[in-house]
Amino acid sequence: MGTQYWQHPAETITFPSEETKGTSTVQIYTNGSKSEKGVGAGIAIYMSGDFIKSLKYKLNARCTNNQAEQLAILKALQHTVNIYAEVKTATVYEYTDSQMTLDSLKNTNIHNFSRRNKTID
């Protein structure tokens, strides 16, 4: 089995030109990490190339790097709804380096939710 080259997000980042700045383009960058200092997720939001805000989340130390990546994406999507409510006409681009999460979102055949059914006598 051969290896596949995954393009790093920094190689694909583009910022709007001066002539497109008025079109309310939103770029949202997400990342999650785990180290000896803890587990966290972060989001940076730009609108028309201008920095708007950053969001940071600290997770339980038992969480994985992938869970931090997924939380960052989820929170960014939730924030996107708020941006759209304010702007009404925005093109939103979300950037992440979590190929695993993107693959999971694309795969509609994954059904990992399990629930233990208890019967009460």
Sequence and secondary structure as in RCSB ss.txt:
>XXXX:A:sequence
MGTQYWQHPAETITFPSEETKGTSTVQIYTNGSKSEKGVGAGIAIYMSGDFIKSLKYKLNARCTNNQAEQLAILK
ALQHTVNIYAEVKTATVYEYTDSQMTLDSLKNTNIHNFSRRNKTID
>XXXX:A:secstr
        GGGT     GGGGGG EEEEEEEEEEETTEEEEEEEEEETTEEEEEEEEEE TTS HHHHHHHHHHH
HHHHHHHHHHHHSS EEEEE   HHHHHHHH TT            
